[in-house]
Amino acid sequence: MSGWGLGGWFGGNSAAKKDAPKKAILQLRSTLEMLNKREKHLQNQMDEEDQKARKFINTNKTG
């Protein structure tokens, strides 16, 4: 029964618990960076489409 110690239930594997917040922070930073890049890309697309629409409105006044 020596394999059934309480160390695994109460405080065992503390190294993984210490690394978990660090991994979560790194993952969140990575996700934030990706979302910022995506936002910038989508903003550029919106600006391009806005310019196209304004150009189209100016050229087709009788349309």
C-alpha positions in Angstrom: 0.0 0.0 0.0 3.0 2.3 -0.1 2.0 3.3 -3.6 -1.2 4.9 -2.3 0.4 7.8 -0.5 -1.4 11.1 -0.1 1.3 13.1 -1.8 -0.5 12.7 -5.1 -3.7 14.1 -3.7 -2.4 16.9 -1.6 0.3 19.0 -3.1 1.9 16.4 -5.4 3.3 17.4 -8.8 3.9 21.0 -7.6 6.3 21.7 -10.5 3.5 21.4 -13.0 1.3 23.7 -10.9 4.0 26.3 -10.8 4.4 26.2 -14.6 0.7 26.3 -15.4 0.3 30.1 -14.9 3.4 30.9 -16.9 2.1 28.7 -19.8 -1.3 30.4 -19.6 0.2 33.8 -19.7 2.4 32.9 -22.7 -0.6 31.4 -24.4 -2.7 34.5 -23.7 0.1 36.8 -25.0 0.3 34.7 -28.2 -3.4 34.9 -28.7 -3.5 38.6 -28.1 -0.7 39.1 -30.6 -2.6 37.0 -33.2 -5.9 38.9 -32.6 -4.1 42.3 -32.9 -2.6 41.2 -36.3 -6.0 40.0 -37.4 -7.7 43.2 -36.3 -5.1 45.3 -38.2 -5.6 43.1 -41.3 -9.4 43.4 -41.2 -9.2 47.2 -40.6 -7.0 47.4 -43.8 -9.6 45.5 -45.7 -12.4 47.7 -44.5 -10.4 50.8 -45.4 -9.8 49.4 -48.9 -13.4 48.6 -49.4 -14.5 52.0 -48.2 -12.1 53.7 -50.7 -13.6 51.5 -53.5 -17.1 52.4 -52.5 -16.4 56.1 -52.4 -14.7 55.9 -55.8 -17.7 54.0 -57.2 -20.1 56.6 -55.8 -18.1 59.5 -57.3 -18.0 57.8 -60.8 -21.6 56.7 -60.9 -23.6 59.8 -59.9 -26.5 59.0 -62.4 -26.7 55.3 -61.5 
